[in-house]
């Protein structure tokens, strides 16, 4: 003997009632989620920090940046290095921020000078000859943030690359300079804009 309806009507009603309960609970969960999202947007809307995928965190009040020409004050002056470093920093700021680059003084300002450009013996082999040399570039940077002065700094940045002493510096200089300048620009930029 069967206790249900011959056409399965009671089973259909039970399924319908269960689906309605699930839909109501999902609707309540969706409303809660939307409420939390709206509350989060409202709370974060008052913040003055904007974030980017590059890791830079810059106040939304900072709109402009200026990069002054890096003078070469090293004992050995490499032609074009001042322009190369200045342009590399401009390119980095353009590529990784939304700041407008201005002549004169911006909301944030970089100025600096090259203070070391040298190659020195690094390690000595068994025959008392240098087996490798160290090529170094050092810059002094003054970064001024007029909106958030506590992020301003004045600091020296130094990077180097070692190369085989059997190589003449002039044959490796361009490649080494490019590597070192890339590292220096990352250091300068990160110190200014990546506030961990």
C-alpha positions in Angstrom: 0.0 0.0 0.0 1.3 3.4 -1.0 1.0 6.3 1.3 1.8 9.0 -1.3 -0.4 10.4 -4.1 -0.4 8.3 -7.2 0.9 11.1 -9.4 3.6 12.2 -6.9 1.9 15.6 -6.1 3.0 15.6 -2.5 6.7 15.1 -3.5 6.4 18.1 -5.9 4.9 20.3 -3.2 7.7 19.3 -0.7 10.4 20.1 -3.3 8.7 23.4 -4.1 8.6 24.4 -0.4 12.2 23.4 0.1 13.3 25.4 -3.0 11.4 28.5 -1.6 13.2 28.2 1.7 16.6 27.9 -0.1 15.8 31.0 -2.3 14.8 33.0 0.8 18.0 32.1 2.7 20.0 33.0 -0.4 18.2 36.3 -0.8 18.9 37.1 2.8 22.6 36.2 2.4 22.8 38.3 -0.8 21.3 41.3 1.0 23.8 40.9 3.8 26.6 40.8 1.3 25.4 43.9 -0.5 25.0 45.7 2.8 28.6 44.8 3.8 30.0 45.9 0.4 28.1 49.2 0.6 29.3 49.8 4.2 32.9 49.0 3.1 32.7 51.4 0.1 31.4 54.2 2.4 34.1 53.6 5.0 36.9 53.4 2.5 35.6 56.4 0.6 37.0 58.7 3.2 40.5 57.3 2.9 43.2 59.4 1.3 45.4 56.6 0.1 45.1 55.1 -3.4 46.6 51.8 -4.2 48.0 50.4 -7.4 49.0 46.9 -8.5 52.6 48.1 -8.6 52.7 48.3 -4.8 52.8 52.1 -4.8 50.7 53.9 -2.3 50.2 57.6 -2.9 47.8 60.0 -1.3 45.0 61.0 -3.6 45.9 64.6 -2.8 49.2 64.2 -4.6 48.6 65.1 -8.3 51.9 66.1 -9.7 55.6 65.0 -9.7 58.7 66.7 -10.7 62.1 65.2 -11.4 65.1 67.6 -11.5 68.2 66.9 -13.6 70.7 64.7 -11.8 74.0 66.5 -11.9 77.1 64.3 -12.3 79.6 65.1 -9.5 81.5 61.8 -9.6 85.3 61.8 -10.1 84.8 60.0 -13.4 82.1 61.7 -15.5 80.3 59.4 -17.9 78.8 61.4 -20.7 75.0 61.0 -20.8 74.6 59.3 -17.4 72.9 62.3 -15.9 70.3 62.3 -18.7 69.9 58.6 -18.5 69.2 58.5 -14.8 66.9 61.5 -14.9 64.9 60.0 -17.9 64.7 56.6 -16.3 63.2 58.0 -13.1 60.7 60.1 -15.2 59.7 56.9 -17.1 59.3 54.9 -13.9 57.0 57.5 -12.3 55.0 57.8 -15.5 54.6 54.1 -15.9 53.8 53.2 -12.3 51.7 56.2 -11.1 49.0 58.4 -12.3 50.9 61.6 -11.4 51.3 64.3 -14.0 55.0 65.2 -14.6 55.5 68.9 -14.4 58.4 71.3 -14.9 59.3 73.3 -11.8 58.2 71.8 -8.5 55.4 69.3 -8.2 53.5 67.9 -5.1 56.4 65.4 -4.9 59.8 66.4 -6.2 63.0 64.4 -6.8 66.4 66.0 -7.1 69.8 64.4 -6.9 73.3 64.0 -8.1 75.7 61.2 -9.1 78.4 61.0 -6.5 80.3 57.8 -7.5 81.0 56.2 -10.8 83.9 53.8 -10.4 85.5 50.4 -11.1 87.7 48.8 -8.4 89.4 45.4 -8.0 87.1 43.2 -6.0 88.8 39.8 -5.5 92.4 38.7 -5.9 93.4 35.4 -7.5 96.3 33.1 -6.5 98.7 35.1 -8.7 97.9 38.3 -6.8 96.0 39.7 -9.8 92.4 40.9 -9.5 90.1 38.1 -10.7 87.0 40.4 -10.7 86.3 44.1 -10.6 83.3 45.9 -9.1 81.6 48.6 -11.1 79.7 51.0 -8.8 77.3 53.9 -9.3 76.1 55.9 -6.3 73.6 58.7 -6.2 72.4 61.1 -3.6 68.6 61.8 -3.7 66.5 64.3 -2.0 62.8 63.5 -2.2 60.3 66.1 -1.1 56.6 65.2 -0.5 54.8 68.5 0.2 51.5 66.8 0.9 52.8 64.2 3.3 56.2 65.6 4.5 56.8 62.5 6.7 57.5 60.6 3.5 60.2 63.0 2.4 63.8 61.7 2.6 67.4 62.5 1.7 69.5 59.4 1.1 72.4 57.8 -0.8 71.6 54.9 -3.0 74.5 52.7 -4.3 74.4 49.6 -6.6 77.2 47.6 -8.2 77.9 44.8 -10.6 81.0 42.6 -10.6 82.7 41.7 -13.9 85.7 39.6 -14.9 89.0 41.5 -14.6 90.0 40.1 -18.0 87.2 42.2 -19.6 87.9 45.8 -20.4 85.4 48.1 -18.6 84.6 49.9 -21.9 83.3 46.5 -23.3 80.9 45.8 -20.4 80.2 49.4 -19.2 77.0 50.0 -21.2 75.4 46.7 -20.1 76.5 47.1 -16.5 75.3 50.7 -16.4 71.8 49.7 -17.6 71.5 47.0 -14.9 72.7 49.3 -12.1 70.5 52.2 -13.1 67.5 50.0 -13.2 68.2 48.8 -9.7 68.9 52.4 -8.5 65.6 53.7 -10.0 63.7 50.9 -8.3 65.3 51.7 -5.0 64.6 55.5 -5.3 61.0 54.9 -6.5 60.2 52.3 -3.8 61.6 54.5 -1.0 59.3 57.3 -2.2 56.1 55.5 -3.0 56.1 51.9 -1.5 55.3 52.6 2.1 55.3 49.1 3.7 
